[in-house]
Amino acid sequence: MQTCIGSKRKPKKQSGWSRKKGKNYKEQQGITKANPATPERSKSDATDQQELKRLYKEAIRHVHPDKFVNEDADKSQRATALTVQLNDMYESGDLDELKGFYEHIISGNAMSHVAYAPATAVNPAAMMAYLQKKKEALRQNLQDTMSSELYKVLTTYENPQDFIAEVALQFEAKIKQLEKRTRKSRASKS
């Protein structure tokens, strides 16, 4: 920092990144975050990220809403919906899901297919493959949902509010038990 000659102002402190470490500075000790990724794995992750980015960019070129500004409103809305789906898949980082959706877009079915009108599919084989992948993903989601605790509660209890009341009673009993222990330990220390 430069100061004018004869000026009584002190120079401003620099940001935290360039500050020197003081004489009492100590390095962090204890638990350190280990890097579980091996160099081989990080290379595959990097290539997966590049592939994800490449697929996303190529697919977005085909369905970006700006490309369909002069088309009818239905196509523009479909392009917007596809772009939102594509963005969500890209942000989630699921390469397999993005590949399937990419193939659906590139086949031409994404923009031309009208629901419940099979004749509108540009590439029926690609559409069938996409729908089978989608069906398998839905089947897996259903399986996960059916094995969740929430599903068990909702199907076991006639009124799920009863479950909440049971849990509340269990917590109250546990709190009373802990309070008794705390009183006993305080009394023994006195």
C-alpha angles and dihedrals in degrees: 000000000000123000128194116255110262093017117135094205117114118230115259119257115253122242121278094261096070100037118122120241114254126238091259094049115132127189116241113271134191124038114021126188109255120213104233094185114100118214090254092052093047089054091053090046089051092050090047090052091049091048090048091051093046093050092046094050094047093047093046090055089061099047107026110137092230088066090060101044094116094043125090120290093253093059092045092052091046090051091050092050092048091049091052090050091047092050091050092051092048092050092048089055095221103151096187093052091047091049091054093047090045090055089049091053096043092049087063093238095110095066101030105039118099115202115257091011107098093179090070093065110110094202110023094186092054090045091052092050091049092049092048091053089048091049091051091049090050091048090053092048090050091050091050091048093049091052094050123106092235091058090050091052093047093049098038100049121062088211114026089204086072089063091053090051090050092050091047090053091049091051093048091052091049091049091051090049092051091047090054090051091049092051092049093050092048091049093050091050093052 
